[in-house]
Amino acid sequence: MNKHRVSIVIPTYNEAENIAKVLEGIKRQMARIGIRDYELIVVDKHSRDGTAEVARKNGAIVIYDDIGKGSALVK
């Protein structure tokens, strides 16, 4: 199991148009404050617009949520 100092969890639903900008913004901020040991986790509610694919291409781990974003934190 990979342990990271920081996990950033982003809930999404049909955010293909915006998720790349969000992830890049987070990466810039993490670099600016000097944190390199982190993971980006996108919790997707089965988007139909390709959100998961865009998130993966931008370095995020994608998990799918069926019952609420809180449940994703314990997966």
Backbone as ProteinMPNN parsed JSONL, in Angstrom:
{"seq_chain_A": "MNKHRVSIVIPTYNEAENIAKVLEGIKRQMARIGIRDYELIVVDKHSRDGTAEVARKNGAIVIYDDIGKGSALVK", "coords_chain_A": {"N_chain_A": [[0.847, -1.181, 0.0], [0.541, 2.167, -0.824], [1.647, 4.909, 0.944], [0.833, 8.223, 1.516], [1.643, 11.58, 2.364], [-0.312, 13.506, 2.112], [-3.661, 13.34, 1.075], [-5.802, 14.302, -1.413], [-9.112, 14.715, -1.916], [-11.574, 14.765, -4.33], [-14.839, 15.233, -5.063], [-16.885, 14.395, -7.857], [-19.169, 14.977, -10.582], [-20.013, 14.716, -13.801], [-17.945, 16.569, -14.704], [-16.071, 16.904, -16.719], [-15.292, 19.036, -18.291], [-14.103, 20.787, -16.512], [-12.374, 19.458, -14.693], [-9.638, 18.972, -15.324], [-8.464, 21.53, -15.151], [-8.883, 22.047, -12.446], [-7.366, 19.995, -11.206], [-4.786, 20.61, -12.179], [-4.454, 23.132, -11.026], [-4.381, 22.447, -8.315], [-2.039, 20.898, -8.289], [-0.146, 22.888, -8.933], [-0.375, 24.554, -6.674], [0.408, 22.794, -4.629], [3.062, 22.343, -5.358], [3.986, 24.96, -5.066], [3.851, 25.347, -2.298], [5.589, 23.463, -1.519], [4.98, 20.744, -1.136], [5.379, 17.491, -2.003], [4.696, 14.889, -1.687], [1.947, 13.571, -2.244], [-1.417, 12.576, -3.119], [-3.899, 12.599, -5.64], [-7.267, 12.143, -5.549], [-10.067, 11.355, -7.276], [-13.423, 11.194, -6.8], [-15.826, 9.827, -8.467], [-19.158, 10.102, -9.491], [-20.167, 8.236, -11.357], [-20.041, 9.674, -13.853], [-21.161, 10.8, -17.061], [-19.825, 12.094, -18.995], [-17.133, 11.681, -19.475], [-15.496, 12.412, -17.381], [-13.972, 10.802, -15.575], [-11.972, 9.686, -17.237], [-10.598, 11.972, -18.094], [-9.674, 12.883, -15.638], [-7.953, 10.753, -14.872], [-6.017, 10.959, -16.924], [-4.834, 13.242, -16.102], [-3.429, 12.594, -13.885], [-4.829, 11.681, -11.616], [-6.152, 9.386, -9.201], [-8.926, 7.411, -9.723], [-11.985, 6.693, -8.269], [-15.148, 5.115, -8.011], [-18.307, 6.24, -6.956], [-21.198, 5.232, -5.272], [-22.869, 5.68, -3.147], [-22.393, 8.063, -1.807], [-20.109, 10.753, -1.07], [-18.772, 10.581, 1.365], [-18.504, 7.863, 1.907], [-16.527, 7.158, 0.155], [-14.191, 7.925, 1.334], [-13.421, 5.914, 3.006], [-12.828, 3.76, 1.474]], "CA_chain_A": [[0.0, 0.0, 0.0], [1.294, 3.414, -0.948], [1.263, 5.908, 1.941], [1.157, 9.591, 1.148], [1.476, 12.555, 3.437], [-1.558, 14.234, 1.887], [-4.594, 12.839, 0.073], [-6.775, 15.319, -1.777], [-10.276, 14.006, -2.438], [-12.423, 15.682, -5.082], [-16.047, 14.598, -5.585], [-17.262, 14.918, -9.176], [-20.235, 14.427, -11.414], [-20.031, 15.419, -15.088], [-17.031, 17.715, -14.626], [-14.983, 16.731, -17.688], [-14.88, 20.342, -18.793], [-13.383, 21.548, -15.491], [-11.523, 18.708, -13.778], [-8.216, 19.147, -15.641], [-8.052, 22.818, -14.571], [-8.867, 21.897, -10.988], [-6.209, 19.175, -10.835], [-3.558, 21.378, -12.447], [-4.375, 24.164, -10.003], [-3.938, 21.807, -7.078], [-0.623, 20.553, -8.464], [0.633, 24.13, -8.83], [-0.372, 24.994, -5.274], [1.22, 21.854, -3.849], [4.465, 22.653, -5.676], [4.298, 26.27, -4.513], [4.079, 25.244, -0.857], [6.656, 22.49, -1.302], [4.524, 19.386, -0.811], [5.535, 16.61, -3.164], [4.194, 13.563, -1.349], [0.492, 13.656, -2.171], [-2.171, 11.883, -4.151], [-5.162, 13.214, -6.041], [-8.29, 11.121, -5.677], [-11.333, 11.856, -7.796], [-14.546, 10.312, -6.495], [-16.757, 10.121, -9.547], [-20.499, 9.517, -9.335], [-20.505, 7.636, -12.646], [-20.266, 10.723, -14.849], [-21.4, 10.329, -18.431], [-19.149, 13.001, -19.927], [-15.708, 11.396, -19.578], [-14.773, 12.993, -16.249], [-12.983, 9.854, -15.042], [-10.859, 9.567, -18.169], [-9.829, 13.226, -18.031], [-8.999, 12.894, -14.336], [-6.827, 9.803, -14.945], [-4.987, 11.531, -17.798], [-4.199, 14.338, -15.373], [-2.707, 12.06, -12.737], [-5.655, 11.346, -10.458], [-6.711, 8.062, -8.964], [-10.374, 7.555, -9.826], [-12.838, 5.666, -7.697], [-16.544, 5.4, -8.324], [-19.135, 6.364, -5.771], [-22.606, 4.912, -5.444], [-23.709, 6.011, -1.988], [-22.061, 9.341, -1.177], [-18.677, 11.01, -1.029], [-18.207, 10.143, 2.637], [-18.144, 6.455, 1.804], [-15.297, 7.041, -0.634], [-13.04, 8.159, 2.198], [-13.055, 4.691, 3.717], [-12.548, 2.697, 0.501]], "C_chain_A": [[0.895, 1.247, 0.0], [0.784, 4.421, 0.073], [1.728, 7.275, 1.474], [0.925, 10.496, 2.34], [0.132, 13.257, 3.338], [-2.369, 13.519, 0.811], [-5.629, 13.927, -0.164], [-7.913, 14.619, -2.494], [-11.225, 15.017, -3.065], [-13.651, 14.925, -5.583], [-16.439, 15.226, -6.923], [-18.508, 14.246, -9.716], [-20.317, 15.304, -12.66], [-19.217, 16.713, -15.052], [-15.87, 17.615, -15.608], [-14.439, 18.068, -18.181], [-13.972, 21.088, -17.803], [-12.312, 20.786, -14.727], [-10.032, 18.87, -14.078], [-7.694, 20.449, -15.034], [-7.947, 22.732, -13.058], [-7.625, 21.124, -10.552], [-4.899, 19.913, -11.071], [-3.376, 22.486, -11.423], [-3.889, 23.609, -8.677], [-2.459, 21.458, -7.166], [0.267, 21.79, -8.333], [0.738, 24.592, -7.385], [0.482, 24.076, -4.4], [2.704, 22.101, -4.111], [4.879, 23.976, -5.033], [4.588, 26.195, -3.014], [5.05, 24.122, -0.497], [6.224, 21.1, -0.882], [4.58, 18.542, -2.077], [4.915, 15.237, -2.936], [2.681, 13.629, -1.137], [-0.131, 12.827, -3.285], [-3.463, 12.642, -4.405], [-6.161, 12.095, -6.273], [-9.579, 11.791, -6.142], [-12.386, 10.794, -7.511], [-15.652, 10.676, -7.475], [-18.079, 9.389, -9.344], [-21.006, 9.027, -10.694], [-20.902, 8.688, -13.688], [-20.419, 10.117, -16.232], [-20.65, 11.157, -19.461], [-17.643, 12.775, -20.039], [-14.866, 11.983, -18.455], [-13.661, 12.071, -15.757], [-11.758, 9.748, -15.942], [-9.973, 10.812, -18.131], [-9.046, 13.281, -16.727], [-7.789, 11.962, -14.345], [-5.685, 10.373, -15.785], [-4.225, 12.655, -17.111], [-3.634, 13.888, -14.028], [-3.52, 11.684, -11.517], [-5.964, 9.856, -10.4], [-8.22, 8.256, -9.004], [-11.047, 6.376, -9.146], [-14.273, 6.087, -7.967], [-17.39, 5.321, -7.065], [-20.583, 6.061, -6.103], [-23.478, 5.431, -4.315], [-23.338, 7.308, -1.287], [-20.564, 9.521, -1.011], [-18.034, 10.579, 0.278], [-17.753, 8.695, 2.591], [-16.835, 6.266, 1.056], [-14.068, 7.222, 0.235], [-12.593, 6.911, 2.921], [-12.767, 3.535, 2.77], [-11.065, 2.448, 0.405]], "O_chain_A": [[1.872, 1.336, 0.743], [-0.401, 4.753, 0.067], [2.882, 7.452, 1.085], [0.108, 10.204, 3.213], [-0.491, 13.566, 4.354], [-1.837, 13.14, -0.232], [-6.258, 14.413, 0.776], [-7.717, 14.006, -3.544], [-11.628, 15.992, -2.431], [-13.52, 14.058, -6.447], [-16.337, 16.44, -7.1], [-18.848, 13.117, -9.36], [-20.651, 16.486, -12.58], [-19.728, 17.798, -15.33], [-14.802, 18.176, -15.363], [-13.245, 18.195, -18.455], [-13.166, 21.924, -18.21], [-11.416, 21.41, -14.159], [-9.232, 18.902, -13.143], [-6.603, 20.472, -14.464], [-7.022, 23.284, -12.461], [-6.915, 21.544, -9.638], [-3.995, 19.843, -10.239], [-2.252, 22.752, -10.995], [-3.077, 24.234, -7.995], [-1.708, 21.696, -6.22], [1.317, 21.736, -7.691], [1.814, 24.977, -6.927], [1.202, 24.552, -3.522], [3.512, 22.071, -3.183], [5.99, 24.099, -4.517], [5.467, 26.897, -2.515], [5.303, 23.861, 0.679], [7.024, 20.349, -0.325], [3.925, 18.836, -3.076], [4.641, 14.508, -3.89], [2.2, 13.73, -0.009], [0.528, 12.435, -4.247], [-4.039, 13.244, -3.5], [-5.932, 11.206, -7.093], [-10.107, 12.681, -5.476], [-12.256, 9.643, -7.928], [-16.324, 11.697, -7.329], [-18.098, 8.192, -9.058], [-22.112, 9.356, -11.121], [-21.957, 8.597, -14.315], [-19.872, 9.055, -16.527], [-20.814, 10.953, -20.664], [-16.944, 13.593, -20.636], [-13.642, 12.043, -18.569], [-12.533, 12.515, -15.548], [-10.628, 9.722, -15.453], [-8.746, 10.711, -18.136], [-7.883, 13.683, -16.715], [-6.715, 12.339, -13.876], [-4.52, 10.279, -15.399], [-3.102, 12.978, -17.497], [-3.392, 14.708, -13.143], [-2.944, 11.391, -10.469], [-6.025, 9.171, -11.421], [-8.738, 9.18, -8.376], [-10.724, 5.217, -9.409], [-14.568, 7.271, -8.13], [-17.202, 4.443, -6.223], [-21.128, 6.563, -7.086], [-24.684, 5.607, -4.489], [-23.927, 7.625, -0.253], [-19.833, 8.547, -0.831], [-16.85, 10.242, 0.292], [-16.727, 8.343, 3.174], [-16.111, 5.302, 1.308], [-12.999, 6.715, -0.103], [-11.463, 6.865, 3.409], [-12.486, 2.427, 3.229], [-10.632, 1.588, -0.363]]}, "name": "protein", "num_of_chains": 1, "seq": "MNKHRVSIVIPTYNEAENIAKVLEGIKRQMARIGIRDYELIVVDKHSRDGTAEVARKNGAIVIYDDIGKGSALVK"}
